[in-house]
Amino acid sequence: MVENITFIRNTLYKCFFIGFAFLLLGILSFVLGQDFIFHMWNKLYGISPEIAKIITISFLGLFKSLLVIFFLIPALALHWKCK
């Protein structure tokens, strides 16, 4: 029983850290390449750069919240249960 809980906890931690790496990659690409990305959004989809910035920041914030809610909180709860 404890082995199953430990396996699930470790899997949730790994999912959190992989998602966190993707989040950092998204933030890094937002900071470094925002002019090019928003120009492409404007050219391909007709979205203004201001709206594209709002969409990107909203997505990154939602992704961060979902990472914490779905992966980190259950992993910490299982970690405390195993002790």
N, C-alpha and C positions, 0 to 999 in steps of 0.2 A: 504493500500500500504506500509506504513512504517512498519507495523507488519510483512509483508512478507519479506521485506529486512532485518529486524532484525533477523527473524528466520533463513534465509539463512546465514547471517553473523555469528550467533552463531553456526550454524552447521559447517561452515568452520573452525571456531576457534577450535571446539571440534575435528574435523578431524585432524587438525594440531597438537594439543597437544597429541592425541592418537598416531599419526605417529611419533611424536618426542619421545614419551616414547619407542616405538619400536626401533627407531634409537639409543637411549641411551642403550637399552638392547643389540642391535647388537654390538655396540662399546664395551660395557662391556664384552660381551662374546668373542669378538675378542682379547681384551687386556688380559683377564684372562685365556682363554682356547685355545690360538692359537696353542700351540704345539700339544694338543690332536686333535683339529679339523683338522689341516693340515696333521697330521699323518693319520687320517681316510680318508681324501680326497686322499692322496697318495695310501693308501691301497685299497680303493674302486674303484677309478677312474683312478689311475695312473698319477695324476697331482702332479708335484713337489711342495714343500712348497713355493718356490719363486713365482711361477705362481699363486698359491692359495692366497698368500698375495696380489698380484696385483689385482686379481679378487675381493677379499673381499673389499679392500680399494676403488676400482672403484665403486663397488655396493653401498657402504655406502655413497660415495660422490654423486653419481647420485640420491640416495634416498633422501638425504638432499636437493639437488637442486630441485627435483620434489616436495617435501613438501612445500618449499618456493614458488615456481612458481604456483602450483595448489591450494594451500590452504591459505597461509598467505597473499600473495599479494591481491587476491580478497577479503579476509576478511577485510583487512585494507582499501581497496578502498570503500567497502560497509560501513565500520565504519565512514569514512569521509563523505560519502554521507548522512548518517543519521543525522549528526550534523547540 
